[in-house]
Amino acid sequence: MNNTIKVERARNSLSQSDLAEKVGVTRQTIYAIETKRFIPSTVLAFKLAKILKVEVSELFELEEEDWD
């Protein structure tokens, strides 16, 4: 699953630590999501979108292999 968290974080002048604190996870979790090593829960995805002021569908996009 692709995501634009790093880009949106930059637009909002947030570090990984700042974003992690706002959504209640560790900085490592934000790093893992950004590098596609971890797919967040629906609740976390909505929290991230709200903090970053975008729709969930703007933040996350399925890749072809996600359909397999």
N, C-alpha and C positions, 0 to 999 in steps of 0.2 A: 504494500500500500504506500503510495507516494504521499508526501505531506509538504506543506509550506510553512511549517512552524518556525524554522530558522529565519526565513524572510519576514514573516509577520512579527516575530520577536524584535528584529532589527527596526522595523517600522514603528514599533511601540517603545523603542529604546529600553528593552528588557534584556537582562542577562539570563542565562539558563537558570541560575540560582534565584533570580527575582521571580521568574515565571513559576518555577517549582514551588516557591513559598506561597504564591498567590493561589495555586490550585491544590496545595497540600500533598505534594510528592517530593522526592529527592531530585537533586540536580542530575544525578545519574539516570533517573527515569526520563527526564526531558532529553538528555543526550541519546538515550536508547531509542526514543521515539523518532528523533530527528534523523538518526542514522538507520532507521528502518529495522532495528533489532527487536523492537517491541511494539505491538499494536495495542493502543490504549483501549480501556473499556469505553462503552458508550457514554457513561457519566463523565469520565475524564475528558473525552473528546469534546463534549458540550461545555465543560468548564474551560478548557483551553480556548475554544472558539469565543466564548463570552469575554474572557480576559483579553483576547487578541482582537476583539471587535470585528469578527468575521463570522460567516455561516460555517457550519461544520463541513458542508460540501465544498467550501472554498479552501478549507484547511486540509482535507483528506480526499484522496482520489484512488479508486481501485485500479490496479494494474491488471493486465490480461491474465497473468498467472494466478491472480486471486480468484478467478472464476473456475479454476481446475479443482 
